[in-house]
């Protein structure tokens, strides 16, 4: 658990300080009404998280393909995404 927290108001007022801490390797959790809503983290941590997420998704896709899972073309994927977006707007 990250012990360094700040409210949205505090983070906004002292953003440069929070960024400096992140550069030093110290993340800050930003809270709103006592609940965590965001974080200012070192860029290396953020990049590692993105890489781990990409790797996890790639492994899941490989597992689906290995089991003979259904594949779709990019055109089908985009059509489905836009159909969902249109349905949500209604």
C-alpha positions as CSV (number, residue, x, y, z in Angstrom):
1,X,0.0,0.0,0.0
2,X,1.3,3.4,-0.9
3,X,1.6,5.6,2.2
4,X,2.1,8.9,0.3
5,X,-1.4,10.3,-0.4
6,X,-2.8,13.6,-1.2
7,X,-6.3,14.9,-1.8
8,X,-7.1,16.3,-5.3
9,X,-6.9,19.8,-3.9
10,X,-3.5,19.2,-2.3
11,X,-2.2,17.5,-5.4
12,X,-3.4,20.3,-7.6
13,X,-1.8,22.9,-5.3
14,X,1.5,21.1,-5.1
15,X,1.7,19.3,-8.4
16,X,5.4,20.1,-9.0
17,X,6.3,18.5,-5.6
18,X,4.3,15.4,-6.4
19,X,6.1,15.1,-9.8
20,X,9.5,15.6,-8.1
21,X,8.6,12.7,-5.7
22,X,7.6,10.5,-8.6
23,X,11.0,11.2,-10.3
24,X,12.6,10.1,-7.0
25,X,10.7,6.9,-7.1
26,X,8.0,7.8,-4.6
27,X,4.4,7.4,-5.9
28,X,1.5,9.5,-4.6
29,X,-2.0,8.2,-4.5
30,X,-4.6,11.0,-5.1
31,X,-7.8,10.7,-3.2
32,X,-11.3,12.3,-3.5
33,X,-13.6,12.1,-0.6
34,X,-11.2,9.6,1.1
35,X,-11.2,7.2,-1.9
36,X,-8.2,6.6,-4.1
37,X,-8.9,7.9,-7.7
38,X,-5.5,8.3,-9.4
39,X,-1.8,8.1,-8.9
40,X,1.3,10.0,-9.8
41,X,4.0,7.4,-10.3
42,X,7.5,7.2,-11.7
43,X,7.4,6.8,-15.5
44,X,9.4,3.5,-15.2
45,X,6.6,2.1,-13.1
46,X,3.9,3.2,-15.5
47,X,5.8,1.7,-18.5
48,X,6.3,-1.5,-16.6
49,X,2.6,-1.7,-15.9
50,X,1.7,-1.1,-19.5
51,X,4.2,-3.7,-20.7
52,X,2.8,-6.2,-18.2
53,X,-0.8,-5.5,-19.3
54,X,0.2,-6.0,-23.0
55,X,2.0,-9.2,-22.2
56,X,-1.1,-10.5,-20.2
57,X,-3.4,-9.7,-23.1
58,X,-1.1,-11.4,-25.6
59,X,-1.0,-14.5,-23.5
60,X,-4.7,-14.6,-23.2
61,X,-5.1,-14.2,-26.9
62,X,-2.6,-17.0,-27.6
63,X,-4.5,-19.3,-25.2
64,X,-7.8,-18.6,-27.0
65,X,-6.2,-19.3,-30.4
66,X,-4.6,-22.5,-29.0
67,X,-8.0,-23.7,-27.9
68,X,-9.4,-23.1,-31.4
69,X,-11.1,-19.9,-30.4
70,X,-13.0,-17.7,-32.8
71,X,-11.0,-14.9,-34.5
72,X,-12.3,-11.8,-36.2
73,X,-11.0,-9.4,-38.7
74,X,-10.1,-5.8,-37.8
75,X,-13.1,-4.6,-39.9
76,X,-15.4,-6.9,-37.8
77,X,-13.9,-5.7,-34.6
78,X,-14.3,-2.0,-35.5
79,X,-17.9,-2.6,-36.7
80,X,-18.7,-4.2,-33.4
81,X,-17.1,-1.4,-31.4
82,X,-19.0,1.3,-33.3
83,X,-22.3,-0.6,-33.1
84,X,-21.9,-0.8,-29.3
85,X,-21.1,2.9,-29.1
86,X,-24.2,3.7,-31.2
87,X,-26.3,1.5,-29.0
88,X,-25.0,3.2,-25.8
89,X,-25.8,6.7,-27.2
90,X,-29.4,5.9,-27.8
